[in-house]
Amino acid sequence: EYDVNIRPPEGQSAVLITLDPSSEDYKRVEFYFRTTVPNFEKNTLLEATRTNSKYKQVNKITKIQKIYNPKLREQWKFLLDKIRYDNNNDDDSLQYTRLLWHGSGTLPPQVIYNDV
């Protein structure tokens, strides 16, 4: 859940909170991540020979952070309300959103969560 009381410090646009691996939020995100992204993939013949293993671990979770960016949250909420309005539907039981996994590759993550 999004805590509207968490606000970024002056001069910053976002707050990042690292989730504890034993927390329910962490476990929920990890579960959904693992069901949609493979944890292992098959090695090439050369890699298998070199490592003596048919599989290698990929997509290792190093940490999970919750991002609070009020500006992006307001934009998201506005668009969600518009979609509901455009579809003449105020039924909160309908699923309009999904969890999203975002890797940043070589791009610094701050560019994404600060909406630079």
Salt bridges, closest charged atoms under 4 A:
ASP25 OD1 - ARG28 NH2 3.66
ASP25 OD2 - LYS66 NZ 2.87
GLU41 OE2 - LYS56 NZ 3.70
GLU47 OE2 - LYS56 NZ 3.27
ASP81 OD1 - LYS77 NZ 2.93
ASP86 OD2 - LYS82 NZ 2.65
ASP92 OD1 - ARG84 NH2 3.68
ASP115 OD2 - LYS71 NZ 3.58
